[in-house]
């Protein structure tokens, strides 16, 4: 047992950390020579037992050669795999380290690995002292066993990833490559530890037409995800502000500078104010952040911190009226208030120190920064700094003040989650070297997926900061309890393959009814189509062999995954049978696919490696010529006019399976689908008071628009039991395409001779859904065209046809909306499937089964 840690040194309060002026004079410290441990010692590191304080593991450290003191905190009652950075500053305290370790746990709930708990390390010592790097080295040396066994760490305030990794490699368990190795082992990462630093240091290319500098992936991820967070918040609450937002940024180190560049890259608005430790710059016409970044890299002012705003400004620029020097002896709080009093903006972005949203700072925001906005205008805070409120106990009061002023803010552990997302993906093998844009996009999806889940609980533009924070806590808690999901690293549906008894008719149907946008001809007769939605998969249609039976035809779904090798290992470990085969058809994503050979999934599926966004698979597709009809490989002529004028996107796909619960569990755990609701009902086959069908409605991973419906017949007489028996295996029963005007689509399709399963459109008054089905022989599978409630067909005659009073309809819609919120539906459009819709589906299939 390790000796009990001593905490005789007084803890520093958040107020002291905030109000202390930065010290410019280094202390005089005797330097100590560091002797690395022997190889034998390094290979047998055993961590000391922690002290348990308030249910958290704490390791205390006292430097033997300076006044430096430090702590490691893992946010769990027992030592376990944990992640979080290591910071260094002269006011660090155990209270601060515990605070940030706890916040780190909630931050990791945003990531792809919510089961990992948070941790943090903090060293109380001035980063301006020339001995600081030696103090950092001794801290890592003396705590090498904890880092080797439990704690995956990296750079934070006044520390760097590269230096921490250098010392970890020197002192931790023999063979250590980075300070993240303990996490990589815990998450069974297939990536070599040697590749991790190279992956994190890969440059993120600047998009064409965007002024900026190149950043490494580990640098750019935090600011980019902050900008994506702001964009998603604006999309949910005030879309008109996108492109017009005025933003002021406190701090212009890595976090502030990358946010500023990403905000311009995403077209959010203009940066009108930047504050640093030396002064601040305000210019309502917009600040050229690219020029500042380039200047401080090429010819920086060496008299100031190289990571400061001033390092990129000339003496002449600092003499202009737009620049204000910091007042002598002013506290950090007073300096920030002075900045906010001078700036006018829609968005405040704090990216410097912790505990900064004090009552005084909030008052300056309300009275000055946001003062020129009208009373009902939206105001935003997007934090890059951790733990922005002075103390946890004051959080409710701080949020109430924000709500009173009409300021919208997500928790900082959501907005600045980009680096944590990247590290969790890297340590688990869900990030790949050579794919910086793909890795960056995946980190952003982790956060936007979390934000979407939060807004599904609180609604849209009227959401208060208090409500948002409460919902974030709930979603984070639910994710941590659920543990690891999406074990295969699924990113999206990449491709659909349809094996049809009549491929020529199927192609004609998808061309004229499905309104495909691009076509490519391939030798052998399998043509590749692109469905109309931006994120829709590609579709290929193949002719079934002459002797094919019902089980040999139908739809096959291919998913793109973050790391195919990771998926291969997971499938093997989970005892899911699969075969590997090359993807030979041009225009499709990936070179190989892993095809499942069992029935755990509930339908034919496979997995391929996702493509780097800059090398889009659409580049190999050719659009149909406008000069005349296009001839496909089998002689089918593409008709220039479509029967359905407005096909928007793939809406959903529906399975029929013998065990819906098992298929649901597979999709949740292995593929990252989210359960929205379960519907059971009697479609007509069961006695009164009983039910004959069950449906699980599932949101696709990282998708707020499309869903999967898993259907099971509960009794042999159910239409779905009969369909399953006729098909002889679980299968994709139909795919649905969302249209703008279902009545026009129905008239056009029927008028052109296409057969439908019913002679009228089915309508669900509660959800607003209106749909019809083409028969299986028309498309090679059942094809549904569906219009949602926000389409143009929500008309007066619909209410006239229904024998329901308008008041009753409105009451029912309100009840449905409440149910959808209670059941945590993920977004508008995903939770609208109701009993009437499901019953219509069942009834429309009766003639098919009887036939």
C-alpha positions in Angstrom: 0.0 0.0 0.0 1.3 3.4 -0.9 1.6 6.0 1.9 -1.3 8.3 2.4 -1.0 11.4 0.4 -0.5 14.6 2.3 -2.6 17.7 1.3 -1.0 20.2 3.8 -0.6 22.8 1.0 -3.7 24.9 1.0 -6.1 24.4 -2.0 -6.4 27.4 -4.3 -9.9 28.7 -5.0 -11.2 29.4 -8.4 -11.5 33.1 -7.5 -7.8 33.3 -6.7 -7.0 31.6 -10.0 -9.2 34.1 -11.9 -8.0 37.3 -10.2 -4.3 36.6 -10.2 -2.3 38.8 -12.6 0.1 36.8 -14.8 3.6 36.7 -13.3 6.3 37.7 -15.7 9.3 37.0 -13.5 10.6 33.4 -13.2 11.5 32.1 -9.8 15.1 31.0 -9.1 15.1 27.2 -8.8 18.0 24.8 -8.5 17.9 22.5 -11.5 18.0 18.7 -10.7 19.5 16.1 -13.0 16.8 13.4 -14.0 18.0 9.8 -14.1 15.8 7.6 -16.2 14.8 4.2 -14.7 16.5 1.1 -15.8 14.9 -1.1 -18.5 14.2 -3.7 -15.8 12.4 -1.2 -13.6 10.4 0.2 -16.6 9.1 -3.2 -17.5 7.8 -3.9 -13.9 6.1 -0.6 -13.1 3.4 -1.2 -10.4 1.1 1.8 -9.7 0.8 2.8 -6.0 -2.6 2.6 -4.5 -4.6 5.9 -4.7 -6.3 7.8 -2.0 -10.0 7.8 -2.4 -11.4 11.3 -2.0 -15.1 12.0 -2.6 -15.4 8.7 -4.6 -12.5 9.5 -6.9 -8.9 8.1 -7.1 -6.3 10.6 -6.3 -2.5 10.4 -6.5 -0.6 13.3 -4.9 2.9 14.3 -6.0 5.5 16.6 -4.5 8.6 17.6 -6.4 11.8 16.9 -4.4 13.7 19.8 -6.1 11.3 22.7 -6.4 8.1 24.0 -4.8 6.1 22.2 -7.5 3.2 20.1 -6.4 0.7 18.0 -8.5 -2.2 15.6 -8.6 -3.7 12.9 -10.8 -7.4 12.3 -10.4 -9.4 9.5 -12.0 -13.2 10.1 -11.8 -14.0 6.6 -10.4 -13.9 4.9 -7.0 -11.4 2.3 -8.2 -8.5 2.7 -10.6 -9.6 2.0 -14.2 -8.8 3.0 -17.8 -9.3 6.8 -18.0 -8.5 9.7 -20.2 -7.7 13.4 -19.8 -5.0 15.9 -20.2 -2.2 17.2 -18.0 -2.0 21.0 -17.3 0.5 23.2 -15.5 0.0 26.6 -14.0 0.9 28.4 -10.8 -2.6 28.4 -9.3 -3.3 24.7 -9.9 -5.1 22.9 -7.0 -6.6 19.6 -6.2 -10.0 21.2 -6.3 -9.4 22.3 -9.9 -8.0 18.9 -11.0 -11.0 17.1 -9.5 -13.4 19.5 -11.1 -11.9 19.0 -14.6 -11.6 15.2 -14.2 -15.3 15.1 -13.4 -16.1 17.3 -16.4 -13.9 15.1 -18.5 -16.1 12.1 -17.8 -19.1 14.0 -19.2 -17.0 15.1 -22.1 -16.1 11.5 -23.0 -19.8 10.7 -23.0 -19.9 12.8 -26.2 -17.3 10.7 -27.8 -17.4 7.3 -29.5 -16.2 5.7 -26.2 -18.7 6.9 -23.5 -17.7 4.0 -21.2 -14.3 5.5 -20.5 -14.1 7.7 -17.4 -12.5 11.0 -17.1 -9.2 11.8 -15.6 -6.9 14.9 -15.2 -3.4 15.8 -14.0 -2.4 19.2 -12.7 0.9 20.6 -11.6 1.1 23.8 -9.5 4.1 25.6 -11.0 4.7 28.7 -13.2 4.9 27.8 -16.9 7.1 30.8 -17.4 9.8 29.4 -15.1 12.7 28.0 -17.1 12.5 24.9 -14.8 8.9 24.1 -15.9 9.9 21.5 -18.5 12.0 19.7 -16.0 9.2 19.7 -13.4 6.9 18.2 -16.1 9.5 15.6 -16.8 9.8 14.6 -13.2 6.1 14.5 -12.7 5.8 12.0 -15.6 8.8 10.0 -14.3 7.4 9.7 -10.8 3.9 8.8 -12.0 4.9 6.6 -14.9 3.2 3.5 -13.3 -0.2 5.3 -13.3 0.3 6.5 -16.9 1.4 3.0 -18.0 -1.5 1.2 -16.3 -4.5 3.5 -16.3 -4.2 7.0 -17.5 -4.2 8.0 -21.1 -3.1 11.7 -21.2 -1.8 14.4 -23.5 -1.3 18.2 -23.7 -3.5 20.8 -21.9 -2.9 24.2 -20.5 0.8 25.1 -20.8 1.8 21.5 -21.8 2.2 19.8 -25.2 1.4 16.4 -26.6 4.8 16.0 -28.1 6.7 16.7 -24.9 4.4 14.5 -22.8 4.8 11.6 -25.3 8.6 12.1 -25.3 8.7 11.7 -21.5 6.2 8.8 -21.4 8.3 6.9 -23.9 11.4 7.5 -21.8 9.9 6.5 -18.4 6.8 4.4 -18.8 6.6 0.6 -19.3 9.1 -0.7 -21.8 7.7 -0.4 -25.4 5.6 2.7 -24.6 5.2 4.9 -27.7 2.8 7.6 -26.4 1.1 8.7 -23.2 -2.1 7.2 -24.6 -0.9 3.6 -24.7 -2.9 2.6 -21.6 -6.1 3.7 -23.3 -5.2 2.0 -26.5 -4.6 -1.3 -24.8 -7.9 -0.9 -22.8 -9.8 -0.2 -26.1 -8.0 -3.0 -28.0 -6.8 -0.6 -30.7 -5.7 -2.4 -33.9 -3.5 0.6 -34.8 0.2 0.3 -34.0 1.1 2.6 -31.1 4.0 4.0 -33.3 1.4 5.2 -35.8 -0.6 7.3 -33.2 1.7 10.3 -33.2 1.9 10.4 -36.9 -1.9 10.2 -37.2 -2.4 13.1 -34.7 0.3 15.2 -36.4 -1.1 14.9 -40.0 -1.9 18.2 -41.6 -5.5 19.1 -42.2 -5.6 20.7 -45.7 -7.3 24.0 -46.1 -10.3 24.0 -48.4 -9.8 25.6 -51.8 -10.8 29.3 -51.7 -10.4 29.6 -47.9 -7.6 31.7 -46.5 -5.9 30.1 -43.6 -2.9 28.1 -42.4 -2.4 24.4 -42.0 -2.9 22.9 -38.6 -2.2 19.4 -37.4 -5.3 17.2 -36.8 -4.8 17.3 -33.0 -4.6 21.1 -33.1 -7.5 21.7 -35.5 -10.0 19.2 -34.0 -10.9 21.3 -31.0 -11.6 24.6 -32.8 -13.2 22.9 -35.8 -15.7 21.0 -33.6 -16.4 24.2 -31.6 -17.3 25.9 -34.9 -19.5 22.9 -35.9 -21.2 23.1 -32.5 -22.1 26.8 -33.1 -23.3 26.0 -36.6 -25.6 23.2 -35.3 -26.9 25.5 -32.5 -27.7 28.2 -35.1 -29.4 25.7 -37.3 -31.6 24.6 -34.4 -32.3 28.1 -33.0 -31.6 30.9 -35.5 -30.6 29.7 -39.0 -30.9 33.3 -40.4 -27.8 34.3 -38.3 -25.5 31.8 -40.2 -23.2 33.9 -42.4 -24.0 37.1 -40.4 -22.8 36.3 -36.9 -20.3 38.6 -35.2 -17.9 36.7 -33.0 -15.6 37.8 -30.3 -12.9 35.4 -29.1 -11.1 35.5 -25.7 -7.6 33.9 -26.2 -5.8 33.3 -29.5 -3.7 30.3 -28.8 -4.4 27.0 -30.5 -8.1 26.8 -29.4 -9.1 30.4 -30.3 -7.1 30.5 -33.5 -8.4 27.2 -34.9 -12.0 28.2 -33.9 -11.6 31.5 -35.8 -10.3 29.8 -38.9 -12.9 27.1 -38.8 -15.7 29.6 -38.3 -14.7 31.4 -41.4 -14.3 28.1 -43.3 -17.9 27.1 -42.3 -19.2 30.5 -43.3 -20.6 31.4 -39.8 -19.8 35.1 -39.9 -16.9 37.4 -39.1 -14.5 37.7 -36.2 -14.9 41.2 -34.7 -12.9 41.0 -31.5 -9.9 39.0 -30.1 -8.5 39.3 -26.6 -5.1 38.1 -25.4 -3.1 38.4 -22.2 -1.5 41.6 -23.5 -4.5 43.5 -24.9 -7.3 43.1 -27.4 -8.3 44.0 -30.9 -11.8 45.1 -32.0 -12.9 45.8 -35.6 -16.5 45.5 -36.5 -15.7 45.2 -40.2 -13.9 41.9 -39.5 -10.4 40.8 -38.4 -8.2 39.0 -40.9 -7.3 36.0 -38.7 -5.5 34.2 -41.6 -3.1 37.1 -41.9 -2.4 37.1 -38.1 -1.8 33.3 -38.1 0.5 33.5 -41.1 2.4 36.4 -39.6 3.1 34.8 -36.3 4.3 31.7 -38.0 6.6 33.4 -40.6 7.8 36.5 -38.7 6.5 36.6 -35.1 7.2 39.3 -32.6 9.7 37.6 -30.3 9.1 40.0 -27.4 5.7 38.3 -26.6 4.3 34.9 -26.2 4.6 33.2 -29.7 1.1 31.8 -29.3 -0.5 35.2 -28.5 -2.5 37.5 -30.8 0.3 40.1 -30.6 2.9 37.7 -32.0 1.0 38.2 -35.3 0.6 42.0 -35.2 3.2 44.5 -36.2 4.1 47.5 -34.0 2.1 49.7 -36.4 -1.0 47.5 -36.1 -0.7 47.7 -32.3 -0.6 51.5 -32.5 -4.0 51.7 -34.3 -7.2 52.7 -32.5 -8.6 49.2 -33.0 -6.0 47.8 -30.6 -6.1 48.3 -26.8 -3.2 47.5 -24.4 -4.0 45.7 -21.2 -4.1 48.0 -18.2 -1.2 47.6 -15.8 -1.8 45.3 -12.8 -5.3 44.5 -14.0 -6.7 41.1 -13.1 -7.8 38.6 -15.7 -11.4 39.3 -14.9 -11.0 43.1 -15.2 -9.1 42.7 -18.5 -11.9 40.5 -19.9 -14.6 42.9 -18.7 -12.7 45.7 -20.5 -12.7 43.7 -23.7 -16.4 42.8 -23.5 -17.3 46.4 -22.8 -15.5 47.5 -26.0 -16.8 44.7 -28.3 -20.3 44.3 -29.9 -21.2 40.8 -31.1 -23.8 38.0 -31.3 -21.4 35.2 -30.0 -18.8 35.2 -27.2 -16.2 32.5 -27.5 -14.0 32.1 -24.3 -10.9 30.1 -25.1 -8.4 31.1 -22.4 -8.7 30.4 -18.6 -11.2 28.4 -16.5 -13.8 29.9 -14.2 -14.3 33.0 -16.3 -18.1 33.4 -16.5 -18.4 35.3 -13.2 -21.3 37.5 -12.4 -19.2 40.5 -13.3 -18.3 39.1 -16.7 -21.8 38.0 -17.4 -23.0 41.5 -16.6 -20.5 42.9 -19.1 -21.8 40.5 -21.8 -25.4 41.6 -21.2 -24.9 45.3 -20.7 -22.3 45.8 -23.4 -21.3 43.0 -25.8 -24.9 42.0 -26.6 -26.4 45.5 -26.0 -27.1 46.4 -29.6 -29.2 43.4 -30.2 -33.0 43.7 -30.2 -34.9 42.2 -27.2 -35.8 38.9 -28.9 -32.5 38.4 -30.7 -30.5 35.3 -30.0 -27.2 35.6 -28.1 -24.7 32.8 -27.7 -21.7 31.6 -25.7 -19.6 28.8 -27.2 -16.8 27.9 -24.8 -13.4 26.5 -25.7 -12.1 26.8 -22.2 -13.0 24.1 -19.6 -15.2 24.7 -16.5 -16.2 28.2 -17.3 -18.5 28.8 -14.2 -16.7 29.8 -11.0 -18.0 26.7 -9.0 -20.3 23.8 -9.6 -22.6 25.0 -6.8 -23.2 28.3 -8.7 -24.1 26.7 -12.0 -27.8 27.0 -11.6 -27.5 30.7 -10.7 -25.2 31.4 -13.6 -27.5 29.6 -16.0 -30.5 31.5 -14.7 -28.6 34.7 -15.4 -27.9 33.6 -18.9 -31.6 32.7 -19.4 -32.7 36.0 -18.1 -30.5 37.7 -20.7 -31.6 35.4 -23.5 -28.1 33.9 -23.9 -28.0 30.3 -25.2 -25.0 28.1 -24.2 -24.3 24.5 -24.4 -21.9 23.0 -21.8 -18.3 23.6 -22.6 -17.7 19.8 -22.4 -19.9 19.6 -25.5 -18.6 22.5 -27.5 -14.9 21.8 -26.9 -15.1 18.0 -27.2 -13.2 17.8 -30.5 -9.8 16.7 -29.1 -11.4 14.2 -26.7 -13.3 12.8 -29.6 -10.2 12.5 -31.7 -8.2 10.8 -28.9 -11.0 8.3 -28.2 -11.2 7.5 -31.9 -7.5 7.2 -32.2 -7.1 5.0 -29.1 -10.0 2.7 -30.2 -8.9 2.3 -33.8 -11.7 4.4 -35.3 -9.3 6.9 -36.7 -7.0 6.0 -39.6 -3.7 7.5 -40.7 -3.8 9.1 -44.1 -7.5 10.3 -43.6 -7.2 13.7 -41.8 -10.4 15.1 -43.3 -12.3 11.8 -42.6 -11.1 11.8 -39.0 -12.0 15.4 -38.5 -15.5 14.8 -39.9 -16.0 11.8 -37.6 -15.0 13.9 -34.6 -17.6 16.5 -35.6 -20.3 13.8 -36.1 -19.7 12.6 -32.6 -20.5 16.0 -31.2 -23.4 16.9 -33.6 -25.0 13.5 -32.9 -24.9 14.4 -29.2 -26.4 17.9 -29.8 -29.2 16.4 -31.9 -30.1 14.0 -29.1 -30.2 17.0 -26.7 -32.4 19.2 -28.9 -34.8 16.3 -29.4 -35.5 16.5 -25.6 -35.8 20.3 -25.4 -37.1 21.4 -28.7 -35.8 24.2 -30.9 -35.5 28.0 -30.8 -37.1 28.5 -27.4 -34.7 26.3 -25.5 -33.1 27.9 -22.5 -29.5 27.4 -21.4 -30.8 25.7 -18.2 -32.9 23.3 -20.2 -30.0 22.5 -22.6 -27.6 21.8 -19.7 -30.1 19.6 -18.0 -30.7 17.7 -21.2 -27.0 17.4 -21.8 -26.5 15.9 -18.3 -29.3 13.4 -19.1 -28.0 12.3 -22.4 -24.4 12.0 -21.1 -25.7 9.9 -18.1 -27.7 7.6 -20.4 -24.7 7.1 -22.8 -22.3 6.3 -19.9 -24.8 3.8 -18.5 -25.3 2.2 -22.0 -21.5 1.8 -22.4 -19.8 1.0 -25.7 -22.0 1.0 -28.8 -21.4 1.0 -32.5 -18.6 -1.5 -32.0 -18.1 -1.8 -35.8 -17.6 1.9 -36.3 -20.4 2.4 -38.8 -20.5 5.8 -40.3 -23.4 5.5 -42.8 -25.1 3.3 -45.3 -22.8 3.4 -48.4 -24.5 1.2 -51.0 -27.6 -0.9 -51.7 -27.6 -3.9 -54.0 -30.9 -5.1 -55.4 -31.0 -8.6 -57.0 -34.1 -8.5 -59.1 -36.0 -11.2 -61.1 -36.6 -8.5 -63.7 -33.6 -6.1 -63.6 -34.8 -4.1 -66.6 -38.1 -3.3 -65.1 -36.5 -2.5 -61.7 -34.1 0.0 -63.4 -36.9 1.7 -65.3 -38.8 2.0 -62.0 -35.9 3.6 -60.1 -35.1 5.9 -63.0 -38.6 7.2 -63.6 -40.2 6.8 -60.1 -37.0 7.0 -57.9 -35.7 9.9 -59.9 -32.0 8.8 -59.7 -29.6 11.6 -60.5 -26.6 9.8 -62.0 -26.0 6.6 -63.9 -22.8 4.7 -64.9 -22.8 1.6 -67.1 -20.7 -1.4 -66.1 -19.8 -4.5 -68.0 -22.0 -7.4 -67.1 -25.2 -5.5 -66.9 -25.0 -4.1 -63.3 -25.6 -0.4 -63.4 -24.9 2.0 -60.6 -27.4 4.6 -59.6 -27.3 7.5 -57.2 -30.4 8.2 -55.1 -31.5 11.8 -55.0 -30.6 12.8 -51.4 -27.2 14.4 -50.6 -26.2 11.6 -48.1 -28.1 8.8 -49.8 -26.3 5.6 -50.7 -25.6 4.4 -54.2 -27.7 1.6 -55.7 -26.8 -1.2 -58.1 -29.4 -3.5 -59.7 -28.4 -7.0 -60.8 -30.4 -9.6 -62.7 -31.2 -12.7 -60.5 -30.3 -16.1 -62.0 -33.0 -17.9 -63.9 -33.3 -20.6 -61.1 -33.3 -18.1 -58.2 -35.9 -18.6 -55.5 -37.5 -16.0 -53.2 -34.6 -16.2 -50.8 -32.1 -15.4 -53.5 -33.6 -12.0 -54.5 -34.0 -8.7 -52.7 -31.9 -6.0 -51.1 -28.4 -6.1 -49.6 -27.1 -3.2 -47.5 -23.5 -2.2 -47.3 -22.2 0.0 -44.5 -19.1 2.2 -44.6 -17.0 1.9 -41.4 -14.2 4.0 -40.0 -11.7 1.2 -39.9 -12.3 -2.1 -41.8 -9.5 -3.9 -39.9 -11.2 -2.8 -36.6 -14.5 -4.1 -37.9 -12.9 -7.4 -38.9 -11.5 -7.9 -35.4 -14.8 -7.0 -33.7 -16.8 -9.5 -35.8 -14.3 -12.2 -35.1 -14.4 -11.5 -31.3 -18.2 -11.4 -31.3 -18.3 -14.7 -33.2 -20.2 -13.2 -36.1 -19.5 -15.2 -39.3 -18.4 -13.3 -42.3 -16.5 -13.7 -45.6 -14.3 -11.2 -47.4 -14.5 -10.4 -51.0 -13.3 -7.6 -53.3 -15.5 -4.8 -54.5 -15.1 -4.8 -58.3 -17.8 -2.4 -59.5 -16.4 1.0 -60.3 -18.0 4.0 -58.5 -18.5 2.2 -55.2 -16.8 3.0 -51.9 -14.1 0.7 -50.7 -11.9 -2.0 -52.2 -13.1 -5.0 -50.1 -16.2 -5.8 -48.1 -16.9 -8.1 -45.1 -20.1 -9.9 -45.8 -22.0 -11.4 -43.0 -23.0 -15.1 -43.6 -25.3 -15.6 -40.6 -28.6 -14.2 -39.7 -27.7 -12.2 -36.6 -28.2 -8.9 -38.5 -31.7 -9.8 -39.8 -30.9 -9.2 -43.4 -28.0 -9.4 -45.9 -25.4 -6.8 -45.0 -21.7 -6.1 -45.5 -19.0 -3.6 -44.5 -16.5 -1.6 -46.4 -13.8 1.0 -45.6 -15.2 4.6 -45.8 -13.6 6.9 -48.2 -11.7 10.1 -47.4 -14.1 13.0 -48.0 -11.7 14.7 -50.4 -11.8 11.6 -52.7 -15.6 11.3 -53.0 -16.9 8.2 -54.6 -19.2 10.5 -56.7 -16.1 11.6 -58.8 -16.3 8.3 -60.7 -19.9 8.7 -61.7 -21.0 10.4 -64.9 -24.2 12.4 -65.1 -26.8 11.5 -67.8 -26.3 13.6 -70.9 -28.7 16.5 -71.5 -28.4 16.1 -75.2 -30.5 13.0 -75.4 -31.4 9.7 -73.7 -28.7 7.6 -72.1 -28.4 3.9 -73.0 -27.5 1.5 -70.2 -25.4 -1.6 -70.6 -28.5 -3.9 -71.2 -30.1 -1.6 -73.8 -32.5 0.2 -71.5 -33.1 3.8 -72.5 -33.2 6.4 -69.8 -36.4 8.4 -70.2 -35.7 12.1 -69.9 -38.9 12.9 -67.9 -39.6 11.5 -64.5 -43.0 10.4 -63.2 -42.4 11.9 -59.8 -41.1 15.5 -59.9 -39.8 15.9 -56.3 -38.1 12.9 -54.8 -36.1 14.2 -51.8 -34.2 11.3 -50.2 -34.2 7.9 -48.8 -36.7 8.1 -45.9 -36.5 4.6 -44.2 -36.2 0.9 -44.8 -38.2 -1.8 -43.2 -37.2 -5.4 -42.2 -39.4 -8.4 -41.5 -37.7 -10.7 -39.1 -38.6 -13.6 -36.7 -37.0 -12.0 -33.6 -37.2 -8.2 -33.7 -35.6 -7.8 -30.2 -32.5 -9.7 -31.2 -32.1 -7.6 -34.4 -32.7 -4.4 -32.5 -29.9 -5.3 -30.0 -27.5 -6.2 -32.8 -28.1 -2.8 -34.5 -27.8 -0.8 -31.3 -24.6 -2.5 -30.1 -22.8 -3.3 -33.3 -24.0 -0.6 -35.7 -24.8 2.3 -33.5 -28.5 2.6 -34.3 -30.6 4.4 -31.7 -34.0 3.1 -30.5 -36.7 5.7 -30.9 -39.9 3.8 -30.0 -41.6 0.4 -30.1 -45.1 0.1 -31.5 -47.3 -3.0 -31.1 -50.8 -3.2 -32.6 -53.5 -5.4 -34.1 -53.5 -5.0 -37.9 -56.5 -7.3 -38.1 -55.2 -10.9 -37.6 -55.5 -11.1 -33.8 -58.6 -11.3 -31.6 -59.9 -8.0 -30.3 -57.7 -6.7 -27.4 -54.6 -8.6 -28.6 -51.8 -7.6 -31.0 -50.4 -9.3 -34.1 -47.4 -7.1 -35.0 -44.4 -5.4 -33.3 -42.2 -2.6 -34.7 -39.0 -1.1 -33.4 -38.3 2.3 -35.0 -34.5 2.9 -35.0 -32.5 6.0 -36.0 -29.6 5.4 -38.3 -26.1 6.3 -36.9 -25.2 10.0 -37.2 -28.5 10.6 -39.2 -31.4 12.8 -38.1 -33.5 12.1 -41.1 -33.6 8.4 -41.9 -34.9 5.4 -39.9 -35.0 1.6 -39.8 -38.2 -0.1 -38.9 -37.8 -3.7 -37.6 -41.1 -5.6 -37.9 -42.1 -9.0 -36.4 -45.3 -10.8 -36.7 -46.5 -11.9 -33.3 -48.8 -14.7 -34.3 -48.7 -17.1 -37.3 -51.8 -15.4 -38.8 -50.1 -12.0 -38.9 -49.5 -10.7 -42.4 -45.8 -10.3 -41.5 -45.5 -13.9 -40.4 -46.9 -14.9 -43.7 -44.6 -12.6 -45.6 -41.6 -14.0 -43.8 -42.7 -17.6 -44.6 -43.1 -16.6 -48.3 -39.6 -15.1 -48.4 -38.1 -18.0 -46.5 -35.6 -15.8 -44.6 -35.4 -12.4 -42.8 -35.1 -9.6 -45.3 -35.5 -6.0 -46.2 -39.2 -5.8 -47.1 -39.1 -2.3 -48.6 -37.3 1.0 -48.9 -39.2 4.3 -48.8 -38.4 7.5 -50.7 -39.6 10.8 -49.4 -41.5 12.9 -51.9 -42.9 16.5 -51.8 -46.4 15.7 -53.2 -47.6 12.2 -52.7 -50.9 12.8 -54.5 -49.2 14.0 -57.6 -46.8 11.0 -57.4 -49.6 8.6 -57.0 -51.5 10.0 -60.0 -48.4 10.0 -62.1 -47.3 6.4 -61.3 -50.8 4.9 -61.6 -51.4 6.9 -64.8 -48.2 5.5 -66.4 -49.3 1.9 -65.7 -47.2 1.1 -62.6 -49.1 -1.2 -60.1 -49.6 -0.3 -56.5 -50.6 -2.4 -53.5 -53.7 -0.3 -52.9 -55.9 1.8 -55.1 -55.7 4.8 -52.7 -53.2 6.7 -50.6 -53.0 5.7 -46.9 -53.2 8.7 -44.6 -52.4 8.9 -40.8 -54.1 11.9 -39.3 -52.0 11.8 -36.1 -48.6 11.8 -37.7 -49.4 13.5 -41.0 -47.8 10.7 -43.0 -49.2 9.9 -46.4 -47.9 7.0 -48.5 -48.4 4.3 -51.0 -46.5 1.2 -52.2 -45.4 0.0 -55.6 -45.8 -3.8 -55.9 -42.7 -5.9 -55.6 -42.6 -7.0 -59.2 -42.3 -3.3 -60.3 -39.1 -2.5 -58.5 -37.6 -5.8 -57.5 -38.7 -5.0 -53.9 -41.6 -3.1 -52.4 -41.0 0.6 -53.0 -42.8 3.1 -50.8 -43.3 6.8 -51.6 -44.0 8.8 -48.5 -44.8 12.4 -47.8 -44.2 13.8 -44.3 -46.3 16.3 -42.4 -44.3 19.3 -43.4 -44.9 18.7 -47.1 -47.3 20.6 -49.4 -50.0 18.0 -49.1 -51.1 19.0 -45.7 -54.3 20.4 -47.1 -57.8 21.4 -46.1 -59.5 18.5 -47.9 -57.6 16.1 -45.7 -59.4 17.3 -42.7 -62.7 17.4 -44.6 -62.3 13.7 -45.6 -61.6 12.6 -42.0 -64.5 12.0 -39.7 -62.7 13.7 -36.9 -63.2 17.1 -35.4 -60.5 19.6 -36.0 -60.2 20.1 -32.2 -59.7 16.4 -31.7 -57.0 16.2 -34.4 -55.1 19.0 -32.7 -55.4 17.3 -29.3 -54.1 14.1 -30.9 -51.2 15.8 -32.6 -50.2 17.4 -29.2 -50.4 14.0 -27.6 -48.2 12.5 -30.3 -45.7 15.4 -29.9 -45.5 14.8 -26.2 -45.1 11.1 -26.6 -42.3 11.7 -29.1 -40.5 13.9 -26.6 -41.0 11.4 -23.8 -39.6 8.6 -25.9 -36.6 10.6 -27.0 -37.2 10.7 -30.7 -34.0 12.0 -32.3 -35.3 14.6 -34.8 -38.4 15.7 -36.6 -39.2 13.1 -39.2 -37.8 10.2 -37.3 -40.4 9.6 -34.7 -43.6 10.0 -36.7 -44.4 6.3 -37.4 -47.7 5.6 -35.6 -50.2 2.8 -35.4 -52.3 4.0 -38.4 -49.2 4.0 -40.6 -48.2 0.5 -39.5 -51.7 -0.8 -40.0 -51.9 0.7 -43.5 -48.7 -1.1 -44.3 -50.1 -4.4 -43.1 -53.4 -4.1 -44.9 -51.8 -3.1 -48.2 -49.8 -6.4 -48.2 -52.9 -8.6 -47.9 -53.5 -8.9 -51.6 -49.8 -9.7 -52.3 -49.8 -12.6 -49.8 -53.1 -14.0 -51.1 -51.8 -13.7 -54.7 
